[in-house]
Amino acid sequence: MASALADPRVYRAAQYVLVGPEDVLPVEPAVSGGLTARCEAVGRWAGKGGAAEAGHLSLQAIERSVELALSGEVDGLVTAPISKAALAAADSPYRGHTELLRDLCGVPEVTMIMAAEETLLGGPLRVVLLTTHIRLRDVPGTLSQELVVRRTAIAAQALREWWGIPAPRLAFAGVNPHASEDGLFGDEEERVLTPAARRLEAEAAVEVAGIFPADTVFRQCLDGTVDAVVVPYHDVGLAVLKTLAGECGVNVTAGIPFPRTSPDHGTAFDIAGSGTADPASMIAAMQQCSRFIHAAEAAGA
């Protein structure tokens, strides 16, 4: 975080409010003379409560950040990685930001979008997740026409409002090998995705290019044929994005009242404090959030 805030591309883009434990925050505003920031302290890191203490402090920081965003004191939110194990140790029912932000904002549904506006192959890649942190064996039973329509429509609205794409075009990645090859390997494509795509076009004015095998569909986003790829489960989309994004992937929560971004990586406890962490993804997340805010302001002007 300190390295990201010291980057001129970051501190020149916006004014910042830093939220976290009071004994950690005072270090952050001093990282660069060009940084404009104020601090909002929540709790204090005693260092004796282990993972549970860390989990509670993470939750307090997120809750306070959302309060600031909902009140209009800040225009967007960039979150640092949090430990799912720490949340569990704190007896939280949440295992990440996405569902927690949904409930704190009081919205019925959110959609996770992972994005890299520049990839190792040049073009952008945006991946819309229909399911997130659930067991792979639970995916087929979780997918339904209603879920696909709701979460894809939310993603399409984010592409319009935050990315400034007036008529987003999407492609679906199949659930099964070869997108089931006419039912040979499964029926989720015909039973769930195909009718959901028809409904999206009819009910939400979302153009769906089609349902394609997951091992080839991402090329369509990279070459600009579609604006995003909708995937049925976590790893089928993120394995591709994280490979091609290098260190610049960004996690976006669509469906809440303000832009929220985050790096596409975890806590990296194995190198914490070593000074070797690459801030590129955090820098990308902060830049993306700033762009979203400006796009939303321009659209509302």
Secondary structure, DSSP 8 states (H G I E B T S, - for coil): -HHHHTSHHHHTT--EEEEE-TTTGGGGGGG-TT--EEEEE-S---SSSHHHHHHHHHHHHHHHHHHHHHTTSSS-EE-----HHHHHHTT-S-SSHHHHHHHHHT-S--EEEEEESS-TTSS-EEEEESS-SS-GGGHHHH--HHHHHHHHHHHHHHHHHTS--SS-EEEEE-SSGGGGTTTTS-SHIIIIIHHHHHHHHHHS--EEEEEE-TTTTHHHHHTTSSSEEEESSHHHHHHHHHHHSTT--EEEEESSSS-EEEESS---GGGTTTT----HHHHHHHHHHHHHHHHHHHHH-
